[in-house]
């Protein structure tokens, strides 16, 4: 029988999979969700993507985990109930929730539709909610969320392939837009061809850009060019290839979360070029001043996107038929999936079939 969470006492029974400690092992878990409030949307979860941050969190690699932890911030499903003041959604709508479920709604960032940069942002799981309880994510049967933080999933996007867009998709779409790397004909490099990288290639190509994938793995060349549509492929360890490509790119989206050298990437971008980090290496990166000064170059960062931009990204994906490349799994395979994720043994995103495999 699944253990019960007595610390998060709410009126509506829920069930999912949770980690109990830093081993990160996930197992069946009964908990509860709040009743649907006036501005809340409740929905049955059909699919939930597995993000690399889920793995970091359940193993407490960032030092901020709270247990029991129900991960998952790429969740999609069908609305089952709406609060009396909800205006955007109705029962039966296709919806999703990404990385956040609440923000302060009063700071400058919130006023500019940048809830993702709000100091009071509440994450979909592992965050303290407004009522003091800890949020639980999408490895579960249903969700209750304020309508402001719910995303509408267009009818032509399949639920399973759309789920990872709510984190991986917006994480690469937002910097392409904000840093002005979205103009047709521009040349953008994508470092790393994983969950984020393959989405960056798809969005960049749909925006009309020339795309070069930069990877340590020569065996990813055919995949990048023939299947994902990249225009060129650079092996970052090949000094001749890197030398030949110097000063050719307008910008780079760097998706790698392992410690790696930034200076060679700065050499690839033109004068006024931008290297944007969306991966989060554990150790500080080495960044000398001269490569920046000598080309008026920029190293920037970006973290997911606000709710308005996330909806814009999903609508853009629907228009251009962009979905993640996924491997759909059952919930009881989740621990094996985490082991494979650790070895980068997935193309390119695991998605849990919640509706058909999660049973109480």
N, C-alpha and C positions, 0 to 999 in steps of 0.2 A: 504493500500500500504506500502511495506517495506521501511523504512528510508534508505537514501543513505549516504555512507561515502565519504565526500568531501576531507578529509585530506589525504587519500591514493589514489590520482589520478593516475590511470594507464589507458592504452588504451583499455584493454579487460574487458568487463562487467562480473561480477561474482555475485553469490548469495549464501547465506547460512543462518545460525542462529548465532546470536551474543548476548552477554550480554552487557547491556548499563551502568550498575552500579553494586555496591557490593551486590545487592540483588541476583545477579547471574541468574536472569530470562533470558532465551534465547528466542528470537523471530526472525522472518524473517528479512533479512538484505541484502541490495544490496551494493556491493563494486566493486573493480576492481583489476585485476591482471596485472602484467607486460606482455608485448609482449614476445614471446619465443625468448630468446637471442641465440647467437651462440653455447653456451655450455649447453643450457637449454633443459629440457624435459617437455612437457605439457601432463597431463593425466586427463582423466575423472575419477572422484572418484566414486567407486561403493559401498564401505563400509568404515566406520570409527569407530574404537573402542572408548569407553569412559574410560578414565583413571582417577584415583582418583585425580591426579594433575590437571585435567581439572576443577574439582569441587573446589579445593583450589584456583585456579587462578581466576576463574570468580567471586568468592566471596571475592577476594582480601585478603585471609587469610595469604598470605605470604608478603603482602604489596607492591607487585611489578606489580600489574595489570595496564593495560592501556585499556581504553574503547574507542570505541566499541571493544569487544574481540570476535573473532571467534576461539573457541578452537578446539582441535583434533590433536593428533600426532601419530595416529595409522591408517594411511590411505592407501588404496590400490585401484588400478584401472587399466585402459588400456590406453596406450600411444596414443595420438591423433596427436602430432606434435613434431618434434625434430629440434634443431638448426643445422646450417650448419656444425658445428665442432663436433657434437655429434658422438661418435664412439661406445658406449656401447649399445645403444638402437635404436629401430626402431618403427614406427607406428604399433600398434597392440600388442606390448609386454605387459606382465603382470608385474606390478611394484608396489612399495610402497614407502612411506616416513615415517620415524620415528620421533624422537624428535628434530632433527636438520636439517637445510637446508643450512648452510654455516659455515665456520671457516676461520681462517686467512691463512691457508695453508702454513705457513712459520715457525711456532714455532717448538720446539722439539717434543711436543705432536703430532702435525699434521704430522711431518716427521716419527713418529713411528706408524702411523695409529690409533692414539688415539685422533681423532678430538673431542671426547666427553669431553676431559680434556683441550681443547684449551681455553685460556682466552678470545679469540674473537669469541667463538662459538655463532652462531645465532640460536635461537630456532625456531621451526616451527610456533609457534604463540606467540604474545606478546613481540617480540624482535624487536629491531631496525635493519632494513635491511641495506645492503650496500648503497642503495639510500636514506636512511634516513626515509623511510616509515616503518610502523609497520607491522610485518608479521601476516598473518591470516592462521588459520589451516584447518583441514579436515572436519569440519561440513559445508561443502560447495560443490559446484558442480564440480570444477576442481582445479588442482594445477599446478604451474610452479616451477620447481626446477632445480638447477644445476645438471647435470648428475652424478657428483661425489657422491652426497648425495641421489641418487635414488637406491633402492634395487630391484633386480630381484626376482619376486615371482615364484617359480617352478610350473610347470603345474599341478602337482598332489596335490598341496595344495589348498583347497577351499578358495576363497577370504575372506569370512566372518570369518572363524576360524583362518586364517593366520594374519588378521589385528592386533590383540593384541600382536602377537609375536614381532612386531616392537618396542614395549616398554616393556611390561611385560615379553616377552620371553628373550630378550637380557639382561634385568636387572638381571635375575637369571643365565643365561648361562655364562655371562662374569666372575662373581666371582668364579663360579665352576671351570672354566678353569684357571684363573689367580692365584688363591690361591692353585692350585694343588689338588683340591677336585674332580677330574674327573677320578681317577684311579679305574678300576673295582675291586670290593671287599671292597672298602672303605665304612665307615659308616658315613652318613651325616644326620644331623637333619635339619628340615625345620620348622621354627617358623611362625605360622599363615597360615591358609588355605583359602586365598582369591585369588584375581586375580594373584598376584605374586606367592603366595605359591603353588597353584595347578600347575602352570607352572614349578616351581622348582622341584616338585615331578616327573613330567613327564620327564623332562630333565635328572634328576639324575638317574631315573630308566633306561632310554635309554643308559646312560653311564655305566651301570652295577653296580650301587652303592646299598648298603643297605640304606634304607630311613626310618627315624622315623619322623613322624609329631608331633610337639609340639604345643598344643592348649589349650586355656582356656575353650573350648566348648566340653564336652564329647560326645555331640550328633553328632559331625563330624567324629567320629571314623569309622563308617561303610563306609561312603563316602570315607574317606582317604584310607582305606585298600582294600575294595572290589571293588571300582570303579576306583580309581586312582593308585592302586597297591603299596601303602606304605607297608613296612614290619612290622612296629610297630607304636603305637600311645601313646603319653604321655599327660596326663592332667597336665598342668603346675602348677595348684593349688593343686595337690595331692602330698603332701610332700613324702609319701611313694614311689610312682611311680618315682618321681624325684631322690630320694635317691638311689633307686635300679639301676637307669641308669647312676649314676655318673661315669665319666671317661671312657665311652664306645664309644664316637664319635670322629671321626677325625676332623670334622668341623661342623659348623652350619651356615645356611643361614637364617638370621632374617629379615622377610619381614614386620614386624609390625610397623605401623606408630603412634600408640598410645604410650603414656608414659608407660614403663614397666621396670621390673628389669632385668639387664644384668648378675648380679653375679650368679644367679642360672643356667644360660646358660653356664657360664664359668666352672661351676662344672661338667657339662655333658661331656665336651670335655677332651680328653686324654692329657698327656704331649705333648707340641708342638701343641696343638689344636688351631683352629682358629674360632672365632665368627665374621661373616661378616654381617654388617648392610647394607641393601638395602632399608629399610623403613626409614622414616624421621620424628621421633617424634618432636613435637613442643618445648618441654622442654628438657634441657640437661639431659643426663643419668648419674646416679651415678655409678662411676667406681673406686673402691678402688684399691690400688696397689697390695696388697698381693695376691689376686686370680690370677693375671698375673704373678707375680714373682715366686710363688710357683709351677708353672707348665710350665714356659717359654711359656705362652699362649699369643695369639694375638687377639686384637679386631681391625678389619679393616672395610673398607667401599668400596663401588663400585657404580658407576653411569653409567647406560646404557652400551654402548660399542661403539667402533669406527665403521666406515662404513665397513671395511674389515671383522671385527669380526661379525658384524650384518649379512652380507651376508653368512658367514660361519655358523652362527646359523640357518638361514632360510634353508640353504641347508641340515644341520643336521636334522632339523625338518621334511623336506620333505622325507629324507631317512628313518626316523623312524616313519613317519605318526603322528607327534606331531602337534596338533592344540589346541587352547584354547577352554575351555568349555564356550559356549556363549548363550546369549539370544538376538536374533535379534529383533530390535525395529524400528518403523517408526520415522522420525524426529519430528513429532508433539507430540510424547510421551516423548521427551527428558527431559522436566522439571520434569515429574513424575519419570523418570529413575534416575535423580539426587537426588531426595528425597529418593528413595529406596537405592541408592548407599550410602547415608549418614547413612542409617540404616543397611548397609551390607546385604541388601536383594537382592542379585543376585548371581547366580552360573554360571560363576565366573566373567564374563565380559559382559557388554552390548556392542552390536555392532549395529551401525545405518545403516540401508539399505538406503544409500544415493541415489543410482541410481533409485530406484523405488518409493521413498517417498518424496524426496526434489524437489519441483517444484517452479519455479519463480513466 
